[in-house]
Amino acid sequence: MSAVAVSEEHEDPSRAQEEPVVPSGAKKRCGVLRVRQDTSRTHGRGEAAVAPAKLRGIRPVGAVAGTVVLALTATACGLGSDLGGKDEEIAIGIKFDQPGLGLRTADGYTGFDVDVATYVAGKLGYSEDDIVWKEAPSAQRENLIKSGDVRFVVATYSINDKRLKEVDFAGPYFLTHQDLLVRGDEVAITKVEDLNSRKLCSVTGSTSALNVKEELAPKAALQQFGGYSECLKGLEDKKVDAVTTDAAILAGYASQQQHWGKFKLVGLSLSDENYGIGLKKGDSELKTQINKALGEMVSDGTWRKLVRKHFSLSGYQSEPPPAIED
């Protein structure tokens, strides 16, 4: 939610006595003024929170976790009301290690999923500075949601029947397919069967690699590493011939500046992967709100702009935005 900015000067001196000056970055909800003073926190764009200006005429009476809370008389809100029940901050799960989708850098967080999450949070009433980003590794996404550590997860989170037994999904907001990434000058691999007797790389435990090995190209020599960066290094050094996972993930890696022109997507559709926003089971109100935000993201042109921003350098041709499910 937007910070409340109030001028240091008041035209009406009597009003200045009735209402305290609220510095930029402060939060005022139901008669309670919260002023952040923790300059160590880093926000979405990698900028440290700025210590607020001194409040004139007000003496702080206590501080908890670097925050001064000043109790004011609340006449417009009932007891326990908090302007729609939103917390001051919102925790969102993303990937920290996937270029183009969710990546933590020295300057903050970047990627398509990060921008989608920021847009949705904005529609829910939260500013970018209200977001607390939490890492959501694939194996931990359901636990983070069910424990309440995050409000929702936007992390290349494919909707499937197994996951729907544990969490709910808004969306989908993106459709991708399992594909192959090869060297930029590769001409012999144009279909999955061409991987037979070739070296295929993916990460340990990847269902994408097993899908190719067991079903599509059983004679492929499968090599599994701890991360996709290792696979790309192997591809560049000609130790492997192809890397497989979701096309969007591969495109993100190929779009990194150090990889420009080195790799290309084959352009296959070996599976359908509908990315959704994971949330707690039964939270129908939040699901409805997120679906509305996703619909607006498409209709106002933001979705297409974000796709171009994060994937255009790899030559990745995305599918149109998928239909949002009720």
C-alpha positions in Angstrom: 0.0 0.0 0.0 1.2 3.5 -0.8 3.1 5.4 1.8 1.4 8.5 3.2 3.3 11.7 2.4 2.5 14.8 4.4 4.2 18.1 4.0 6.5 19.4 6.8 4.5 22.6 6.8 0.8 23.1 7.6 -1.2 26.0 6.4 -3.6 25.7 9.4 -1.6 25.9 12.7 -4.5 24.4 14.7 -4.5 21.3 12.5 -0.7 20.9 13.1 -1.5 20.5 16.8 -4.2 17.9 16.2 -2.4 15.6 13.7 1.2 14.6 13.8 3.4 14.9 10.8 3.6 11.6 9.0 7.0 11.2 7.2 7.3 9.6 3.8 7.5 5.8 4.3 5.3 5.7 7.4 2.2 3.6 7.6 -1.0 4.8 9.2 -3.8 2.3 9.6 -6.9 2.7 11.8 -5.4 5.4 14.0 -2.0 3.6 14.5 1.1 5.2 13.0 3.9 2.9 12.2 7.3 4.4 11.3 10.0 2.1 9.9 13.5 2.9 11.2 15.4 -0.3 10.3 17.9 0.9 7.7 19.3 -2.6 7.3 16.4 -4.0 5.4 16.7 -4.3 1.6 13.6 -4.0 -0.5 12.7 -5.3 -3.9 14.9 -3.0 -5.9 17.8 -3.5 -3.6 17.5 -0.1 -1.9 17.9 0.2 1.9 15.0 1.7 3.8 15.6 5.3 4.5 15.4 6.4 8.2 12.4 8.7 8.6 12.7 12.3 9.5 12.1 13.3 13.1 8.5 13.7 14.1 8.0 17.3 15.3 6.3 17.6 18.6 6.1 13.8 19.3 8.2 11.9 21.7 8.5 8.1 20.9 7.6 6.1 23.9 9.0 2.8 22.9 10.5 0.8 20.0 10.0 -2.8 19.0 12.2 -4.4 16.3 13.3 -0.9 15.1 9.7 0.3 14.7 8.1 3.2 16.6 4.4 2.7 17.2 2.4 5.7 18.2 -1.1 5.0 19.3 -3.6 7.6 18.1 -7.3 7.9 18.7 -9.2 5.7 16.2 -12.6 7.0 15.5 -13.1 5.8 11.9 -12.3 2.1 12.6 -13.9 -0.4 14.9 -11.9 -2.4 17.4 -9.7 -5.0 15.6 -10.3 -3.4 12.2 -7.2 -3.0 10.0 -8.4 -1.4 6.8 -9.5 -4.6 5.1 -7.4 -6.9 7.3 -4.1 -6.5 5.3 -0.9 -6.8 7.2 1.7 -4.0 6.9 3.9 -6.3 4.8 3.3 -9.3 2.6 5.6 -12.2 2.2 5.8 -13.7 -1.3 7.7 -16.8 -2.3 9.9 -16.7 -5.5 12.9 -18.5 -6.9 16.2 -16.9 -6.2 18.3 -18.7 -8.8 16.4 -18.7 -12.1 17.5 -15.9 -14.5 14.6 -14.3 -16.3 12.1 -15.6 -13.8 13.2 -15.2 -10.2 16.8 -14.2 -9.5 18.4 -12.5 -6.5 21.2 -10.1 -7.5 23.3 -7.6 -5.7 20.7 -4.9 -6.7 17.7 -6.8 -5.5 15.3 -9.2 -7.3 14.5 -9.5 -11.0 12.6 -11.7 -13.4 9.2 -12.3 -14.9 7.8 -14.0 -11.8 9.1 -11.2 -9.6 7.3 -8.6 -11.8 4.1 -10.6 -11.9 4.1 -10.9 -8.1 4.8 -7.2 -7.7 1.9 -6.4 -10.0 -0.5 -8.7 -8.2 0.6 -7.3 -4.8 0.0 -3.8 -6.0 -3.5 -4.7 -7.0 -4.0 -6.2 -3.5 -3.0 -2.8 -2.0 0.7 -3.3 -1.3 3.5 -1.2 -2.6 6.8 -2.7 -3.7 8.4 -1.7 -0.4 5.7 -3.7 1.5 6.9 -7.0 -0.1 9.2 -9.4 1.8 10.7 -11.8 -0.8 11.3 -15.3 0.5 13.1 -18.1 -1.4 10.8 -20.8 -2.5 12.8 -23.9 -3.7 10.7 -26.3 -5.7 10.6 -28.9 -2.9 9.5 -26.3 -0.2 6.8 -24.4 -2.0 3.8 -26.3 -0.5 5.3 -26.2 3.0 5.9 -22.4 2.8 2.2 -21.9 1.8 0.7 -24.3 4.4 2.8 -22.9 7.3 1.8 -19.4 6.5 5.5 -18.3 5.9 4.3 -16.7 2.6 0.9 -15.4 1.5 1.4 -16.9 -2.0 4.1 -18.3 -4.3 5.1 -17.2 -7.8 7.9 -19.5 -8.7 7.6 -21.4 -12.0 4.9 -23.4 -10.1 3.2 -25.7 -12.6 -0.4 -26.6 -11.7 -1.0 -30.3 -11.5 -3.3 -32.7 -9.7 -0.8 -33.8 -7.1 -0.2 -30.2 -6.0 -3.9 -29.3 -6.0 -4.4 -31.8 -3.2 -2.2 -29.7 -0.9 -2.6 -26.1 -2.1 -4.9 -23.9 -4.3 -3.8 -22.1 -7.4 -4.8 -18.8 -9.0 -4.2 -18.4 -12.7 -2.6 -19.8 -14.7 -0.6 -16.7 -15.8 1.9 -18.4 -18.1 2.0 -21.5 -20.4 5.3 -23.0 -21.4 6.5 -26.4 -22.6 9.4 -28.7 -22.0 12.1 -27.9 -24.6 15.7 -28.4 -25.4 18.6 -25.9 -25.3 21.5 -26.5 -27.7 24.5 -24.6 -28.8 23.9 -21.7 -31.2 25.6 -23.5 -34.1 23.9 -26.8 -33.6 22.1 -28.2 -36.7 21.9 -31.9 -36.0 19.3 -31.7 -33.1 15.9 -30.6 -34.4 13.7 -33.1 -32.7 13.8 -35.1 -29.5 14.7 -38.4 -31.2 18.0 -36.8 -32.3 19.1 -37.0 -28.7 19.5 -40.8 -29.0 23.3 -41.5 -28.5 23.8 -37.9 -27.6 24.6 -36.4 -24.2 21.6 -34.8 -22.4 21.9 -32.7 -19.3 19.4 -31.7 -16.6 19.4 -31.2 -12.8 19.3 -34.1 -10.4 15.8 -35.4 -9.9 14.4 -33.5 -12.9 11.1 -35.0 -14.3 12.0 -33.3 -17.6 15.1 -35.4 -18.0 13.4 -38.6 -17.0 10.6 -37.9 -19.5 13.1 -37.7 -22.3 15.3 -40.6 -21.1 12.4 -43.0 -20.4 9.8 -42.0 -23.0 11.2 -40.0 -25.9 14.8 -40.8 -26.4 15.7 -43.8 -24.4 19.2 -44.1 -25.8 20.2 -40.6 -24.7 23.2 -40.5 -22.3 21.7 -38.6 -19.4 23.9 -36.5 -17.2 22.5 -34.8 -14.1 24.1 -31.9 -12.2 23.1 -29.9 -9.2 22.0 -26.9 -11.1 21.3 -25.6 -14.6 24.3 -23.3 -14.6 26.5 -26.4 -14.5 24.5 -27.8 -17.5 25.1 -24.6 -19.4 28.8 -24.7 -18.7 28.9 -28.3 -19.9 26.9 -27.3 -23.1 29.3 -24.4 -23.8 32.4 -26.7 -23.3 30.8 -29.4 -25.5 30.7 -31.9 -22.7 26.9 -32.3 -23.3 24.9 -31.8 -26.4 21.6 -30.4 -25.0 19.9 -29.3 -21.8 16.2 -29.9 -21.1 13.6 -28.3 -18.8 10.8 -25.8 -19.2 11.3 -23.5 -22.2 10.8 -20.4 -20.1 13.6 -21.5 -17.7 15.9 -22.3 -20.6 15.1 -18.9 -22.2 16.0 -17.1 -19.0 19.4 -18.6 -18.9 20.0 -18.0 -22.6 19.0 -14.3 -22.2 21.8 -13.6 -19.7 24.4 -11.3 -21.1 27.2 -13.7 -20.8 25.3 -16.3 -22.8 24.1 -14.0 -25.7 24.4 -15.9 -29.0 25.9 -19.0 -27.5 22.7 -21.1 -27.1 19.3 -21.5 -28.8 16.0 -23.2 -28.1 15.0 -26.1 -30.4 11.4 -25.1 -30.1 9.8 -28.3 -29.1 6.6 -28.9 -27.0 7.3 -32.0 -25.0 4.8 -31.1 -22.2 2.4 -28.4 -21.2 3.4 -26.5 -18.0 0.8 -24.0 -16.8 2.4 -21.7 -14.2 0.0 -20.7 -11.4 0.2 -18.7 -8.2 0.1 -21.1 -5.2 -1.9 -20.1 -2.1 -3.3 -21.7 1.0 -6.0 -24.4 0.4 -9.5 -22.9 0.8 -8.5 -19.2 0.6 -11.2 -18.5 -2.1 -11.2 -14.7 -1.4 -7.5 -14.3 -2.1 -7.8 -16.6 -5.2 -10.5 -14.4 -6.6 -8.5 -11.2 -5.9 -5.4 -12.6 -7.6 -7.3 -13.9 -10.6 -8.8 -10.5 -11.1 -5.4 -8.9 -10.9 -4.0 -11.4 -13.5 -6.9 -10.6 -15.8 -6.1 -6.9 -15.5 -2.4 -7.5 -16.1 -3.3 -9.1 -19.5 -5.9 -6.5 -20.5 -3.8 -3.5 -19.7 -0.8 -4.8 -21.7 1.5 -5.3 -18.8 1.7 -9.1 -19.4 3.0 -8.7 -22.9 5.5 -6.1 -21.9 7.0 -8.3 -19.2 7.3 -11.2 -21.6 9.3 -9.1 -24.0 11.4 -7.6 -21.2 12.6 -10.9 -19.8 12.6 -13.4 -22.8 13.1 -11.5 -26.0 16.9 -11.8 -26.1 16.7 -15.6 -26.2 14.4 -15.7 -29.2 11.8 -17.4 -27.1 8.3 -17.2 -28.6 5.9 -17.5 -25.7 2.4 -18.8 -26.0 -0.5 -16.3 -25.6 -1.6 -15.8 -22.0 -3.6 -18.8 -20.9 -7.2 -18.7 -19.8 -7.6 -18.1 -16.1 -9.4 -20.9 -14.3 -12.1 -20.3 -11.7 
